[in-house]
Structures are given as structure tokens and as C-alpha cells.
Amino acid sequence: MLAPPRADPTEQVLQSRGGDDGQSGRHVKDVAMTVLLAVVMLATLAVLGWVLVYVAAQGLKYLGPTFFTQNPPGNPSQAGGGFENGIIGSLIIVGMATLFSVPIGVAAAVAIIEYGGRFAAATGFVADVLVGLPSIVIGAFVYVLWVTRFGFSGVAGSIALAIIMLPLIVRATAEMLRLVPVALREAAASLGISRARTIVSVVLPSARAGITTGVMLAVARAMGETAPLLLTALGNQLFVVTNPTKPISTLSLEIFNNAITGFQAAQARAWAGALTLILIVLILFVAARLIGWRLAVTRS
Amino acid sequence: MASPAAVSDLPTDHLRGRVGYADRLFKATMFAAAGIVLLVLLCTAAFLIDQGWPALRHYGFFSFLTSSRWAPSDATPKGTHPNPYGILQFAYGTAVTSLIGMVIALPVAVAVALFITEVAPAWMRRPLSYAVDLLAAIPSVVYGFWGIFALLPALHPIVNFLISTLGRIPGVGAVFAGPFFGVSYFAAGLVLAIMVLPIVTAIFREVFATTPIDEKEAARALGLTRWEMLRTALLPRSRSGIVGAGILGLGRAFGETIAVTMVIGNSVLAITTSIFGQGATMSSVIANEFTEAVEPFHLQSLFVVAFWLLVITFVVNVAGRLVVRRTRAGLA
């Protein structure tokens, strides 16, 4: 890495700061910038704290054991009730989305990293672009793909979430496969083991912890998605639905629908739901990081 | 995803002779899965344009982009002029909210990433990065809900001050004009800033970490202070990475839906000049009206919005990825 052809900025700094009075000025500036960076860091943490504490304070006012065993009342202005329907719905829809997306995502990553080639490289790039695709656009796509033929349903919702999770899983898996030493693959090949057998029995198991981390982060993301579900799972039911071919409500949809009603009782439920959702996401997030951290420790 | 060829050409491949049937089947399956990833993107584009087609043909391709009035109740099965489904105000809303978000998020993200990678003591780095990543883990609907009840009331005194100062300036004052009811472009931009911050910070951390330690040590050995070292050795070579991360953050902000829908006010009839006024974005109008679209060509027009949103975010993401990827390749 050579210095850029334009005037060397290092030199400019040195020349412009001649003399002893310049010295103290430079150090004052250094301290000032360090303090500024620290203040911005603290402000960022303060925003995080503000969101978490506010949601916790509001949510704890209403959250109780019955929140998980009752459904919302028929009249949203009425107090009481819980989000059992949404919580069970979320588990069903996200569970199905995970079942759809993990095998496809891992297999696509295997094609990208283990086999390679132009087609695989294109897939890698498209996966990168898919990550940035708005989830509402994916919802509209699944609406055309599924809802126009079979109606609003849990299946449609889980397809939408699977498409959102897919590129996340492809990227996480590809990253992990790249870390598996080539020597392992060569060792397997030298024993006369086929490429397929090597991938299934040697490469994927040694990348397992990292793939699990990636899947958990993708699940956490899917848990909180709301916009695509408005167009697919719909979820206006006030009772528990377990049939995935019917519209199913989710935790995120219940939060959204109750939050925008304008009734205090409904907002109280929505806060308790928001706290529940944040806790679920945080548990997934921390667990994923712990696995990732242990992985990093064993590697070093 | 750079150079996958490293693993794909094992030196032993030619020694193995005949590749078994199961092996080929396995490979074909893996590539079929990769094909699904490609297919999703192609089908999304094709399906959206297919659904929007009747409206596009009825009103004309460009009539959507030249009007800023969205009035589904004016639509009739026959009438074609004027197009009641103008989408310019949504494009404007998406651009303004995302710009506000990026203007706030980018400098903050640079500072946070610099603090984590260069200033913080080693033991603090991992917990700090996790804390910032946590901002990305909080769901959109929670940000929207928090925005309505915690952020908007806190904004009132600040914004009223800005309206009475900046709003008085002739000319640009219109951009900061009142009245302020809470829900606004500005509120949506602030929420977007918080949501985009962790994503951009993560890329910055990666970019900053690629600065060779020799160059940083050389800068310090010349007697430069830490800030001078960051300014001369680290930031100049990270410039294209910063640009790429900014573009990717912008792409993210463009597509954000639920949180924006909850705090932007959803006014669809015209462009509101003031950033403290109410509006709508391309994604918020889809989320708001999709399941209630009953007027002629209403749903089809929403698909036109979705198609343009897809096109814009696709272009922005491809550009951002290319810049970031080139940075990485150049540094490797």
C-alpha cells in the first residue's frame, strides 16, 4: 500500500504545527476529539438504554402470567386479555420459515464456497443484494405468489419470512465455510472420500457452531418482522389458530394492531407484547453471541 | 464474498477419477438451492411488474412519476387523466426521511466506530460492539411504538425552538416551518437514524480494522497524536468504505416500513415542504393501504409503488455492495 499521489497529509500536519505553542495545541485537540468520540459513544448507549428502559417500564405495568394464556378481548377498548394467539402464531410461522430457509440457505452457501464458479459467485452477490431488499416488497411478492391463489395464511407469512431469512443464512454460512481450513478437505480427499461426503461429514460439522449463530440471528430478525406479515399472514383473529393454511396472527402483528388503536387498554397490551418480543429477541441475540464467542475462543 | 475459488479447486480432484453418481446428485442439489436464491430476486421483479401492469397500461408508464397526488377515491374504471395515483410525494418522503436519517447517523457511526476500534480499551471493545449491534436487534414495530410515545413528546420543545429560529429565515425557512404535530418526516428520519446506525457502524468497524497497524505505528512514531494519526493514516484510506457503508445504510432506510408508518403521519395528498410536516413514504403507503385497496386500479397502483421501490433499493444496494467490495478487494 503506497501513499496516495497527492500531498502527504502527514507532512501537512507536521509542517503546520511547528514550534512549542503548536505542541500543546495539538494535544488539546487530541484530548478534545477523544472526549467528543466518547460523548457520542455514550449518547448512542443512552439511546439504547432509553428504548429498552422505556419499553420495560411500560411493559411491566401489564405483563403477567395471564398475558401468555389469554387472547385479546373482542372490543379493543376493553381492558384485560393477552397475546397467546400472537405468541403461538409467531412460533408457528417463524418455525416454518426456519424449516424452509435453513436447508436452502446452507445448501446455497455450500454451492458458493465449496463448488464455486461464475453461477455460484452470482448467487453470492444476489444474496448480498437480497439482504437489502425492503421486507414490504418481499411481502408484496409473496402476496402475488401465494395469497392471490390460496388466500391469506400462515404459510404465506412463513414463505415471506423465509425469503427474509434466506440471504442472512447464506451469508453467515458462507462466512463460516470459508473459515474451515482447506487442509481438512484435502485430508478427507486423500482418504478417497467423495466431495459430497467430505462436505456433509467434515466441512459442515466443523462450521456448525457458526452456522447456528447465523440461524439464531436470522430467527431473531424474523420474529420482529411486521410489514410483510400484514400482506401475507394478515392475522385479524382474536383466538389461537394452529392451522397454517388459515390467516394467523403473530406477536408483532398484535403489537402493531393494538398500538395504533388509540385505546389505552389496547396500548397497555401492546407494551406488554413489545417487552415480550424484545425479551425473545434479546435471548436469541445473547445466545447467538455466546455461541459465537465460545467459537472465537476455541479458534484462537 | 470474495474469491470462492480458493476452496473449490482441490489439488486432489483430478486423482479421484470417476465422480460418483451420488456426488453429482449432491452437487446438483446444492446448485438448485443457489438457483432458488437467484429465482427469488427475478420472480419478485417479474411478479410486481405483472401485477402493476394493468394500472401502468391504463394510466401510462410515466404518469405515476409526474403527479404528487394520491387520491384513490377519485379513481374511476374509465377515466385516465389525470392519474389519481401520483407517487412523487412518496418518493420525496422516502428520500427526505432517509436523508435526515443518514445526515444524523453517518457522523455518529464514524465516531462510534472510531471509539470502539481505536480509543476504547481492549476489554471494552466487544461489549460496546454488542451494545451497538443490539440497536439492530430491536424490532421495527417496537421502534415505531416507542417513537410515538417516547420520542415525539420529547421532540416538541426542540422542534418548536427550531421552528421559531430556523423557520424564520427567509427562503430556507419553509423547510423548517411549523406547525408541528409530532408525527412528521423529521420524526421518521430520527427513528431511521437510530435503526441505520448499527448497520453502518458495523461496516465502518470492519473498514477501520483493515488499516495496517504498521501505518498507524509509523504515524505515531512520527510524533503525531492519536487524533492526527486517525485523521492522516486511517480516515483517508477508509474513504470509499465510508461511502459504500453510507449507500448501504441509505438502501436500508429506503425500505424501512413499520416504524416509519407509525411516526410519519401518512398524508398522501401532496408534497409537504416542511420537514416538520406530515407525509408518507413508498413503503408506508403500501403497508397502510394494501389490505384496504378497493378502488379501481388501487391495488395495482400499490404494486407500481412496490416495483419502483424494488428498483430504487436494488440499484442503491448494488452500488453500495460494489463500492464496499472494491474497498475490501483493494485492501486484501
Interface residues (C-beta under 8 A of the other chain):
Chain A: M1 P4 P9 T10 V13 L14 R26 H27 K29 D30 M33 T34 L36 L37 A38 V40 M41 A43 T44 L45 V47 L48 W50 V51 L52 Y54 V55 Q58 P103 I104 G105 V106 A107 A108 V110 A111 I112 I113 E114 Y115 G116 G117 F119 A120 A121 A122 T123 G124 F125 V126 A127 D128 V129 L130 V131 G132 L133 P134 S135 I136 V137 I138 A140 F141 Y143 V144 L145 I163 L166 P167 V170 R171 A174 L177 R178 V182 R185 E186 A189 S190 G192 S194 R195 A196 I199 V200 A220 M223 G224 E225 T226 A227 L230 L231 L234 S252 I255 F256 A259 I260 Q267 A270 W271 A274 L277 I278 V281 L282 F285 R289 W293
Chain B: M1 P4 A5 A6 V7 S8 D9 L10 P11 T12 D13 R16 V19 G20 A22 D23 L25 F26 K27 T29 M30 F31 A32 A33 A34 G35 I36 V37 L38 V40 L41 C43 T44 F47 L48 D50 Q51 V108 A111 V112 L114 F115 I116 V119 A120 R126 L128 Y130 A131 V132 D133 L134 L135 A137 I138 P139 S140 V141 V142 Y143 G144 F145 W146 I148 F149 A150 I194 L197 P212 E215 A219 L222 G223 L224 T225 R226 W227 E228 L230 R231 T232 A233 P236 R237 L248 G251 R252 F254 G255 E256 T257 I258 T261 M262 S283 I286 A287 F290 T291 L302 F303 A306 L309 L310 T313 F314 V316 N317 V318 G320 R321 L331
